[in-house]
Amino acid sequence: MEVAALSATSRSLSPLLSTAPAIRLRLRLLPPRCVFGRRLRTSPRTRGLGCVRDSVGRRHSSRKNGFFVTSSSSASVEPATQELGTAGAGEWSGDAIRRRFLEFYAARGHKILPSSSLVPDDPTVFLTIAGMLQFKPIFLGKEPRRVPCATTSQKCIRTNDIENVGRTARHQTFFEMLGNFSFGDYFKKEATAWAWELATKEYGLPAERLWISVFEDDNEAFDIWHNEVGVPKERIKRMGAEDNFWTSGATGPCGPCSEIYYDFYPERGSSDADLGDDSRFIEFYNLVFMQYNKKDDGSLEPLKQKNIDTGMGLERMAHILQKVPNNYETDLIFPIIEKAASMALVSYAKTDDATKINLKIIGDHMRAVVYLIADGVIPSNIGRGYVVRRLIRRVVRMGRLIGIRGDGHGNSGGAFLPSLADVVISLSSEIDPDVESRRRSIIEELQREELRFVQTLERGEKLLDELLDEALLSAGNNGDKPSLSGKDVFLLYDTYGFPVEITAEIASERGVTVDIEGFCIEMENQRKQSQAAHNVVKLSVGNETEIVKSIPDTEFLGYDSLSASAVVKGLLVNGNPVNEVSEGSEVEILLDRTPFYAESGGQVGDNGFLYVNGGEDRSQAAVIEINDVQKSLGNIFVHKGTIKQGSVEVGNEVDASVDAKLRQGAKAHHTATHLLQSALKSVVGSETSQAGSLVAFDRLRFDFNFHRPLSDEELTTIESLVNQWIGNAAHLETKVMALQDAKNAGALAMFGEKYGEQVRVVEVPGVSLELCGGTHVSNTAEIRGFKIISEQGIASGIRRIEAVAGDAFVDYVCARDNYMRRLCSSLKVKAEDVNSRVETILEELRATRNEVSSLRSKIAVLKAASLASKARTVEPQNVRIVVENMGDVDADGLKSAAEYLIDTLQDPAAVILGSSPGDGKVSLVAAFSPAVVKMGLQAGKFVGGIAKLCGGGGGGKPNFAQAGGRKPENLSDALEKARAEIVAGVSSSS
């Protein structure tokens, strides 16, 4: 079930993710994008038909004016695209295969829907790994179906088999999953018949080359394949639950699977055929019959609504139809490989197998990183950004291994990833047309990341040399066989991107072994710490689903009113439904209608009160303070609060009242966020895109993709633009329209939002046009003012602006004015003279500190003069050695004392000094004369080892080095060890 929507069994975490830091960057779902570069064309044979019948006699609708219509026509369905025909492999491009699939199902009543982002809106899933993910709420019954059936081509990322990429014919990190889905519309019989028709008639695959697998107990599927479709019994294999029963976890929707395999060697016959033999068979289409709900006790109960979830690997089908040896040599990937090969000055056809593997890895990973960056995932050391960074580093390493130097075009200091990315982007038009519009930002991000990593690689190579030197030296002193520890190997792998095999190869050349077992232990420890990766889509059917069945969606009234009467439809305490809650209890309240805004789109939920009426006199029988509102189970608003007075029951009528002052603060900050995004795009470039936001009552936070800090001038310009637009007193316009119409009008999609067929568009005329369900001011003048509080980096390629608007802006300005008044009073200057006065004070302070430092150094030298007479001479080289504790002398003074002593003692000499300058600190310095260095002793390595005893570290040049620590109580012991080691070191030299 390699192309199944999900694996039937849980897999181990990806090696790529296993070394990711445990900190997780939670990026929310980016708005779905259109998959196609142009409108799909229907076949001349089917265009305009109101309804058609397929080979199993079902009626289907065709689209007309954007909707499905039906008629009583009994015309049979023809191939979805006449222009493609059924010609040989030469006409089966990847784009043609994708179009044929989508049009085939569109002609059978399926709505073609766009691919969702690679960043899912699902906390149980790290990256989009299956086509069904965007339909998960529908399969769970938490959201109503918008169409009875759909078809998609979904971008997917899976990294759990990354070690197989390039080594097998079919493993990839990035792939497209073609799928058809039924939400209670059709089921097993139709799905099976259409899958066969698509494979044999549309794609022209020989029926005798197709094999079928079914779940061992699914007699219904076996009978359909054999009796209705006509597949011989000997080519239908019954398989166990591990292979052919899909389940998402301990509980939830599940069902048997059926898969279609292509046989590359039918001449081998059917006797003892093993569908798991990758050299003969490839599974290309998986059908999941979601017909059961698995209960807590493990029993299965039939689902009321049976669903279909299928997946066909586009690259696998291209592998078959284009008659190439593997997925990588299809037209979906091979142009990237050819480009990489040309940059390395090698021929893919003539090169060795190792180089071919590296080229395949480059081709696969380049697709993954380009589409991830296009979907807003920026390289970093946390979460999804870590995945992108590791994939990029693999590509850079593989490029260097196959011989790509610099940019591959003669510039040794350049980057080669941009040239490969150009190829990927040129192939993207029918996968995700938005990738082209992000070309510049993708190229710049890849270039920065590659050049940064090349520097890291060079540092890693230097570190490896040092580690090997230490291993050889340590082994020589102890008489052991030189070995590189597992921790050191893991450091090189994790921090510097060195493959273990390269470390082992270089070490072997130097006669050093590698502790692979220790490396594996470090990998496992890191894997256990990492909780960021989820490679399974988790579905569950529990109490929440039962609640949602009985409670309708909440009607939101808050755009037009801050108060309303409502009826309590449900009460929850600790997540469990109850009928009544009394005073003092924390409670979650579900209403039929509400003026309270539920947190979404970055805007926090409203605060306020619910009042339970006491009777005809309208006295208050209960008061509930609401401190948060969340949206759950589709579109049900959950009001979270505390019962301050009385009790509340299901069925009570309540008066709901939103805190008007707090709502106004949220409105001002939300509209200001829209203005800020427009100003950012105007000042730093339209490629800048939102990467997260917070709209609170008293502030806003806006995260955006950008590669450098903003200058003071840029921040001032942005601030001025926003305040200018506020001062224009423009009336905002809001309207509801079709999603595609909004996109065509140029509306920006807010980060983290999912959109339905109809969307709300908020416009500040001439300034901003965005899809947004949040609350806003009616006129920009209501914002009053805007002030940026801070701008900082929060991750690689991600910047954050925090700002205030509305009443919070006034409060901020008043507070800063008060601070300035106090400062002017303390400094006894006018406000305009504060800067110059502070600069004068700082200059005086610097001069005083320099004078003090100079005096301390002189005192340290005076102390050192008395130490010269205590120097010990060690034979046979007559090396003069001083090892002393200098009390509370600071690091600069210690340095001056060591320099004085090494000059005074003359060559050969060695000086090691330590001190405790205070605040729990330790300072150490080592100075070796040239003759001592020639003996093989290095100050940097020597003092670093001593510093470890004081809880610190350090290093430097062979002749002079400094170090520090945090355990002054260990200084005496550390200096004693230093004395013993330096004496032993110079004594053994001849």
N, C-alpha and C positions, 0 to 999 in steps of 0.2 A: 504493500500500500504506500509506495514512495510518493505518489502524487495525490494521496488522499488529502481531504481537507485537513485532517489531523492524524497524527500517529495513533495507532490503537493502544500502544503502550507508552509509558513515560520513558523519555530518553535521558541520557546523562546530559548535564549542562555542557554547552559548547566550550571547547578549549579556548576559543576566542573570548568568551564571556567569563570563563572561570577565573581568569586572572584580573578581571575588572575590579576596581575598588568597590567596597560594599555600599558606598554612598550612591544613591540613585538619583539621576536627574529625571524628574517626572515631566516630560513634555506631553502636552495634551494633543488631541487629534487635530491635525490641520484640516481645513475644509476639503471635501472631496473635489477632485479635479476631473475635467472631461478627459476621457481616454483618447479621443480620436481627433485627428487633425482636420477632418472634414466630415460632413454629414454622410452617413452610410447610404449607399444606393441599393435599392431593392431590385430584384430581378425583373426584367420586362415581363416575365411570365406571371409574376405574382403582384406586381405593382397595381395598386388600386383595388385589389380584391377585398371585399368586406369581410369575408370569412372563408377559411379553407379547411379541408379535412386531410388528415394525414393517413398513413397506411394502417393505423389502428382505429380509424373511424372517429377521432375526436374533433369537435368543432373548435376553431381558434379564431381569434380576432386579429385584424391588422390595424395598424395605427392610422388615424385620420385626424388631422389638425391637432396632433399631440395627445389624442385620447384613443382608447380601444373601442372599436365598434364591431357589431356582429351582424351577420345576415345568414340566410339559409343556403348559401351556395355550397355545393358538394364537390367543388373542384379539388383535385388532389394536389399536394404540394410538390413543386418542382425544386430542383437544386436552387439554393438561395441566391446564387450569383451566376447567371448564365455566362457572363463575360470571362469567368475564370476557366470554365469548361472542366474537363476531367483529364487534361493533358498530363504529361510526365512530370518528373521532378523538377525540370527546368523552370516551370511556371509556378512552382509552389514556394514562393517567398514566405518568410515569416509573417509579413504583413497580410499576405493573401490568406494564409491559414487562419489568422486571427479574424479577418473580415468574414471568411466563410462560416466559421463557427457562430459568430454573433448574428449574422444574417439568417443562418439556418434556424436558430431559435426565435429570432424576431418574427420570422414568417409563421411561427407556431404559437404566437400570442405572447411571447416573452418581451418584457420591457428591457431595452438595452440601458444599463446603468453604468456610470463612470467608475473607474477604479478609485478606491479610497486611498488615503495617504498611507505611507509606510509607517507612520507614527499613529498607532491605534488609540481610540478613545476608550480604552479598556484597561483597568489597573492589573488585570490578571495576565496580560500579554505584553511582552517587551517590544516587539516589532510585529508588523502585519505578516503573518505566516500562512494565511489561507484565505481563499476567496470568500468563504462563508462568514468571515469575521464581522463585516459590516451588517450582516443580517442576524447576528446573534440575539439582539433584543426581540426580534420577530419570532425566531425559533423558540425563545423562552416564553413567549406570550406576553412580554412586558410592553411591547409596542404593537399597535395594529399594523397589519400588512397594508402597504400603499398600493401594491399591485399583486395579483394572484401568483405571478411567476416572473422571474427576471433572469437576465444573462449578463455576465461581466467578463472582462479580462483584467485580472487583479495583479498589480505589482506585489511581489512577496520577497521577504528576506528570511532565510534560515541559515544559522551558523553552527548548528549542532553537528553537522557532518563536514566541517571545514577541512579536516585532515584528508578527506577523500577528493576534494576539489582538484581537478587536473589529473588525478590518478585513475579515476574511473571514467566511463563514457558519459555519465549522466548526472553527476553531483554538481550542484551549483549553490552559491549563496544567494544570488539574485535570479529570480525566474518569474515568468508570467503564468498564472493559473487561469485557464479558461473554464468557466463554470455556468451551469444552468441550475436554477433553484425554483422549487415549487413550495409555496406556503399554504398547504392544504388544498391545492388545486388538483394536480394529477399525482400519480404515485408510481408504483413499481413497473406496472405493465407499460405505461407510456414512456417512462424514462429509459427502460431497457430497449424498447423498439426504436426510439429516436437515436439512442447512442449507436446502435448497430447501423441504422440508416446513414447517420452522419459519417461513420467510419468507412462503410463500404461503398455507398453511393456518392456522397459528397467528396470524400477524400480519395475514393477509388482504391481502398486497400483490399487486396484479395481476401475473400472470406476464408479460404483454406489456411491463411496465415494467422488468423485470429483465434486466440484461446480465451476462455472465460474462467474466472474463479468466483465461487459463491461461498457463503458461510455454510458450514457443514450441516446445519439444521434448517437452512432456508430452502425447503422443498419448493416453495412458490416460485422463487427466483430460478431455480434449476429447471422447473417445468416451463417457465416463460422462455428461457434461453433455448431449450431443446424443442419444445412442442410448437411454440409460436414463432420464434425467430428462426429456428432451424439449425442450430449449432449441434453437431454430432456429440453424443454423450462422451466420447473419448477425449474431446477437447474442452470439456467442462470439469473443472477440478473443485472438489469440496475441500475447504480449508478451515482451520480452527479459529477460535476467537482472537488469538494473538494477531492473525493476519487479516481476518475478514469480519470482525465485529467492532464497529466504531463506538467508543464511549469516551466522554469528556472528563470522567473522574469517577469518584465513588458513587455519586448520584447524578441524576439528570437525564436529559434526552439521549437516546442511544439507538442503535439498530444495526442490522447486518449490512455488509458491503458486498458489492460485486465489481470486479475489475476486468478490463479488457487488456490483453497482452498481444504484442506483435511478435511473431516467430520469424527470426532471421534465417533459420535453417530448418524448414519444414521437412527436408529430405531425411532428417534424423528420425522421423516417425513419432508416433504418440506413445509408444511403449516406454514406461518409466520416465516420462518427460517431467522435468522439475521446473516449475514456473519461477523458482528462485535462482535459476541458472542465468546470471546476467550476460554470459557470453552468447546465449541463444535467445533469451526473451527480454523484452522491455515492456513494463506496464505503462500505458499512456492515458488511460481513462478510468477513473474511479467513481462509482455510484454508491452513495450512502443513502440507505432507506431508513430515515429517522422515524421509527414507528413505536418505540417503547419509551417509558420513563422508568429509570432504575431507582428503586426506593432504598431507604436506609438499610433495610434488612437484606438487600441484594436481589429481591424479587423484581420481576418486570411486569409492568402494567401497560396496556396499549394506550398510546397517545390519542386524544380526541381528534387532534389535527395532525395527520401524517405529512411529513415534509420530505423533500428531495434536496440533497446537497451533493453536487458533483464537482469533480476537478479533472481537467485535462492539462497536462504540462505542455505548453506551447513549444518549448525547446525540444521536448521528446518527440512531438509530432513532426517538427521540422527535421529532426534527425532521421526519422523514418521516411518521410516524403522526399527529402532532398538527397536521400541515399548517400549519406556521408558516414564516416566511421563512428562519430560521436557528436554530442550536442554542441561541442565547442567549434566544430567545423561547419556549422550552419551559418546562414547569412545573418543571424541574429548576433553572433559573437565573433565570427572569424575575421571581419574587417578590422576589429580592434587588435586581434592577434597579428594580422599581417602588418599593421602599422608598427607594433612593437618590434616585430622581427626586422623590419626595414631599418628601424632606429638602432638596432643592435648589430646590423650588417650581417644577419644570418638568414638562411632560407628555411622556412618552416618545414618544407617537404624533405630537405636534405639533412637537417640537423639531427642531433642525437636525442634519445628519449628524454633525458633529464632536462634538456633545454625546452623540449616540447611541453613538458609538464609545467615548467615555469611560465611559458607563454600562455598556456591555458589558464593558469591562476591569474595572470595579469588581465586576460580578457574577461574572466568572470568578475574579479574584484572591482575592476574599473566600472562596470555597469552598476554594481552595488553602491559604490561610494558616490557616483554622480547622482543617482536617483535619491539616495539618502540626503545628500546636501541640498538637492532641489526641494526636498520636503522639509527642510529647515533643521536638519541634524548637523551640527557643526562639530568638527573634531575636538575632543576634550579628554579629560582623564576620568570622567564619570558617565555612568548610564550609557545611553545610545551613542553619545559622542565618543565614548571609548571604543565602541564597535567600529565606527568610521575610522578612528585613528589607527586601530590595529590593522584594518584592511588596507589602508593607505600605506602603512609601513611594510606590509607584506609585498605590496606591489613594488615599492621602492627597492626593497631587498632583492626581489626577483629580477627587477630591471638591471641592477648592478651585477647580479650573478650571470646574466646572459650577455653582458657587455655593453649596456647602454651607459654612456658617459655624458654627464651634464644634461643638456636639454636634448641630446640625441642628434643635434644639428650643428655641432662644432663649438658650442658655447659651454665650456667645461664648468662654468659657475652657474649654469641655468638649471631649469627643472624640466623633466620630460613628461610628467603627468598631464600638463595642459594639452599637449598634442594628442595624447590618447583620449582625453576627455572630449576634445573636438569631434572625434570619431563617434563616441558614444552619443553625444548630443545630436549629431547628424542623423543617427538612427532612431531618434526618440519621437518623431513627429506623431506617429500613430499610437504610441504607448502613453505619452504624457506631453502634450504640446507646451505646457508651462515650463518644461525644462529649457527649451530654447530661449524663453524670455529671461531665464536666470543664468544664461551662459556666462556672462561677465563675472558674476559673484562666484559661480562654481569654479571657474578657471583660477580666479584670484585666491580662493580658499585652498585649492589643491596646490598651487604654487607655493604659498606661504608654508603649508604643512610639510611639503616635500623638502624645501630648503631648510626648514627647522629640524627635520629629522636627519638630514644628511649631516648637520653639525653634531647631532646626538650620536649618530653612528661613528663619527670620527672620534668623539670623546670616548665612546665605548671601546673602540679599537685600542685607544691609548690605555684605558683601564684594564683591558684584557692583558696587554703586555705587562703592566705592573703586577697584576695578579699572578701571571705565570712566573715573573721574576721572583716574587715572594714565595711561591710554591717551591721553586727550585732551590732558593736560599734556605728555606725552612727544612726541606728534605736533606740538604747537604749538612746542616747543623745537627739534625737528629738522626741521620742515617736511614731515614725512611724513603719510600718510593714517592716521588713528587706527584701530588694530586690536587685538582681543583675542586673545592667543596661544592656541594649541592646548592648552598645559599648563594655562593658567588655566581654559579652558572645561572641560577634563577634571576639574580640581579641583572645580569647581562641580557637575559631573555626578556624580562618584564620591563626594565627601565630603558635599556638601550636597543631593544629590538633584535638582539642577536639570536638566530636560530640555534638550537642546541647542537645540531649537526655541524654547524660552522665552528662553534666554540670547540667541539670535540676534535675537529679536523686540525685547527690551528694548534690546539694543545698537544695533539699527537706529534705534530712536526717538531715541537719543542721537547718531546719526551715526557709530557705530563699527562696523566690519566684524568678522567672526568668522573665525578661521583653522580652517576645518572640516577641511582636509587634516591640519593639525597635530594636531587632536583625534583623527582617525582613527588617526594614528600612535601616539598615547598609548594608545588603546584596544587596538591590536594588540600593543603592548609588554606591556600588562597581561594580555592574553589568552594570550600566550606564557608568561608567568610562572605563570599559574594552572594547576595540575594537579589541581584538586579534582573536576572534573565528569566523569562517565562516563555517556554516553547510549546505550551499547550493552551488552547482556548478552553477556559473553564466555564461550563454551563451547569446550572443547578436549578432545580424546581423545588421550592420550599414554601414556607409560610407566606413570604412576600407575594408569590404568584397567586396564592389563594386570596390574599387581601386585594390585590389589584383587580381580580375578577369581579369583586363586589363593589369597588369604588371607581367611579368615572374620573376622567381627567379633571383637574382643577381649572375652573374658568378664571383667568387673570383679568382683573379690572383696574390694575394699578397704573396704567397709562393715563387714565382719565380721572381717577379718584383715589384719595388716600383713606377713605372709609367706606364700609359696606356692611350690610347684614349678610349672614351666612349660616349654614347648618353644619354641625359637627358630624362628619361621615365616618370617622374612625379615630381611635385613641391608641397610642402605643406607649408602653413603659418598658424600657430596656429592650426594645425591639419586638416585644410581644403584645398582641392585641388585647385590650381590656375594654370593659363597658363603662367604667367610672373611675375617676381619679380625684383624690381629695387634696386639700390644702397642704402646701409644703413639698409636693412631689414634682419631680422633673417629668415632663410629658412631651410627646410628639402628637400634634393634632392635625388631622386631615379634614379640610373643609371642601364644600362643593364649589365655592367661589371665594376669591380673596383679592384685596388690594395690595397685599404684601408681595414684593418682588423676591423670587427665589434665586439664590446665588447661581450665576452662569455668566459666560462671556467675560469673566474676570471681575464682574461687579458683585460685591457682597450682598447677602440677603438683608432685607429690611428688619428693623426693630419696631416694637410698638406694643399694643395691648389688645387682648380679646376680652370682651365683657359679656358674661352670661346674664341674660335678662331674668329678673325674678318673677315676673308676672305682668298683670295689667298695668301696674304702676311704673313699670319699666325700671324698677330698682335693680341694683347689681347683685345677683346671687353669687357670682364668682368673678374674679379678676385673674387673668393669666398674662404674665409679662413675657413677651416674645423676644428672644435675643438672637435668633437665627432662623433662616428659612432656606431649606434645601429642596432641590428638585429630585424626585426619585421615582423609580418604576415607570419610566416613560415621561408623563407630564403631570404627575401628582405632586403638589406642593406639601412639604412636611414642615409645619410650624413648630419650632422647638422652643420650649420655655418652661417657666415655673409657675405653679398655681399659688398666687399670693393670698387669695381669699376664697373661701367656699370650696365647691367641688363642681366638676364638669362631667357630663354624661354624653354618650353617643346619642345623637338626635337633638341635642340642645341647639337653640338659636343663639347666635352670638353677634355682637357688634364688633367688627374688626377695625382697628384704628392704627394707622402707620405713623411713626414719629416723623412729623413733617420736616423738622430741622435736619435730622439725619438724612432723610431722603433727598433734601435739597443739596446736601453736601455730596451725596453720591452722584446726583445728576450733574452738578458742576464739574466734578472730577471726571465723569465719563465723557462728557462733551469735550472737556479739555484734553483728554487722551486722544480723541479723534483729531483735534487741532494739532497736537504735538506730533502725531504720526505724519500729518501733511507737512508740517514744518521741517521735520527730519528729512523727509524725502526731498524737499525743496533745497535744503542746505547741503546735505552730504551725499545725495544721489537716490534715484528712484529704486536702485537695486536693494536698498535697505528694507528689510521686512521685519514684521513683528515676530517675537519669539516668546511672548508671554506677557501678561499684564495683571495688575491688581487695581481695582477701583474701589476704594474704601470711602468712608464718610469724611475722613480728615486728611487724605492724601491719595496720590496715585503712584503707581510703579509701572514702568514701561520697559520691557526687555526687547532688544532688537539685535539683528545680525550686523556686526560691523567689526572690522579687523584692528582698529586702533582707538585710543582715547580721543574724545572730541576736544578740540582746542577751546580756550576761554572765549575766543572770538566767535567760534561756531555756536557755542552755548548761548552767548549773548544774542546772536542773530536769531536763533531758534526762539528764545524767550520773547524777543521783540516782535517776531512774526505772530506768535500766538496772542500776545497782548494787543497787537494791531487788529487782528481778527475779532478779538473780544470787543474792542472799542468800536468796531463797525456796526455793532448791534444788529447782526443779521438774524432773521427769523429762520429757525430750523424747519425743514420739511421732512415729513415721514410718510411713507406709503408702503403698501403691500403689493408685491408683484411676483411674477413667475421667476424662479431662480435663474433660468437662462437669460431672461430679459434683463435682470439686474446685472448679470455678468457682462452682457453685451453693452450695457450702459457704462461699464467701467467701475462698478462698485467693488470696493476692497472687501475681502472676507476676513472677519475677525479671527485671530488665532484661537484654536481650541473649540470652535463651534461646529456643530453638525447642522445641516440645513435640509429642509424638506422641499417639496415642490413649490410652495409659496414662502416668500421671505419678506422680512421687514427691512426697508432701506431708509437710512437716516442720512440726510444731506444738509451740509452747511453750504449754501449756494456759492459756487466759485471756489470753494476751499476743500471740501471733503465729501466723499460719497462712499458709505460703507454699509455692508450687511450687518445689522445689529439688532438684537432683541432687548437691549438694555434701556434704562430710563435716561432721559436727557432734558436739558433746559429747553424752553421754547424759544429763547432769544439769547445769543451769545453774551449780551450785556449782563445777564444774570450771573455769569461766572465771576465778574468783578475784576479779577486779576489772576495772573499765573506767575509762579516763581519756581525755578529749578533749584532743588535742594542739593542734589548730588548727581554725579555721573561717574560710573565705575565699571570695571570688568568683573563679571561673575563666572565666566568660563571662557575657554579659548574661542574667540570669534563672537562672543555674546557680551553686549554692553547693557547697562541698566541705568535709566534715569528715574529719579524720584522727584516729585514736584508736589506743590500745593496749589489749590484754586479755591474760589469762593470765600466763605468765612474763614477757612483755614489759612488762606492767603493773607487776609487782613490780620489774623492773629499772629502769623509768622512775621509779617513786616513790623507790627507793633512791638513784638518781643525783641527783634533785632534792633529796632530804634532805641529801645530801653537799654540794651546792652551797650550800644554805642554811646549813649549819654553817660553811663557809668564809666566807660573807658576814657571818654574825654575829660571827665571830672578827675579821674585818677592821674592821668597824664598831664592835666592842666593845659590842654590844647583844644583847638577847634576841630570839628569832625574832619574837615578837609586836610588837616595837618597830622592826623593820626598815623598814616603810613610812614611819613618821613621820620616822625618821632620814634616809632617802633624800630625802624631800620637803624637809627642812631643807637638805640639801646642795645640792639642785637650786635652791632659792630663793636660797641664797648665791651659787651660780654665775651665776644670771640677773642678780642685782644687780651682780656683778663685771663681767659682760659689758656691761651697760648703762653702767656707769661708764667702761669702756674705750672703748666706742663714742662716748660723750659727749666724752671727751678727744680721740679721733681727729677728731671733727667740729670741735672747737675748733681743733685743730692745722691742719686743712684750711682753716678760715676765715682763720686767721692767714696761711697760705700764699696764700690768695686775695686778701687785702688788698694783698699786694705785687704781684699781677697786675693790679690795677685800673689802676695807672699805665701798664701796657703796652698798654692798650686802643687799638685803631686806629680812627680815624674815617673812614668811607667816605661820600663824597658821592654823589648830591646831597641825600640825606635826613639826612646827618650821623649815620649809625648807628654807634654804638660797638661794636666787635667784639673779643672775646677768644677765642682758640683756643689751648689749652695742654695739655701733658702734665704731670700732677701726680704722677708717680712711682708710689709704692706705696700711695696713698690708697685706702681701700676704697669700696664703692659708696655707703654712707651719708654718708661724709665728702665724696665727690664731689658728692653732692646738696646738702649744706649749703653747700659752696663756691659752687656755681652759683647757689643762692638768694641768697647774700650778694652776689655780683657783680651779678646782675640788678637788685637793689635799689640797690646803690651806684652803678652806671653810669647809672641812670635811663633813661626812655623817650626815644628808641628805642635798643635794645641787643640784642645777640645773643651768647650765651655757649656755647661748645662745649668741654667738658673731657674728658680721657681719663686712664686710669691702668692700671697692671698690679699689682694687689694680691697676686699670687702664685698658685701652683698652676696656672700656665698660663692664667690668666683675664685678661680685658680688661673694663674698665668704661667706659662712655661716658654722657655726659649732655648734653642740649641745652636751653637756656632762652631763649625769645624774648619780648621785651616786647610789649605790645598793638599798638604801631605797626608792628612787624615782621610780626606775624601778619596785620595788615590789608594788608600788601604781597603776601599770597598764599603766604607761607612758613609751613610747619607743622613744628614740632619733631619730632613723631612720625614723619612720613615722612622727614624729613631725617636723623635719627640712625639710623633703620633701614637706610637705604641705606649709610651710613658703616660701620655694624657688619658688613655683609656682607663688607667687605674684611678684617675680623678674624675671619672664620669664624663669625659669629654673627648676631644680629638683635635686634629690640626695637621699641618704639614707645611712644606715649602720647598726651597731649593736644597741641593745636596750640601751646600756650605752654610746655609742659614735658614732656620724655620721657627715658627711660633705656633703655640697651641693653647687651648684653654680647657677648663673643666668646671664642674659644679659641686665637687666634694673636697673642700679645703682640708678636711680632717684626714684625707689620704695623702696629702702632699709629702709629708716626711717619708712615708713608705715608698712613694713613687720616686723620690730623689735617691733613696738608698738603692732602689732597683736600677736607676739610671747610672749610678756610680759603678755598680757591679758590672753592668752590661758594657759600659764604655771601656772599663779597664780590661774586661775579657776580650773585647773587640780589638783593641790596639795591641794587646799582648799576643794574640794569635797571629797577627800580621807580621810578615817577614819581608 
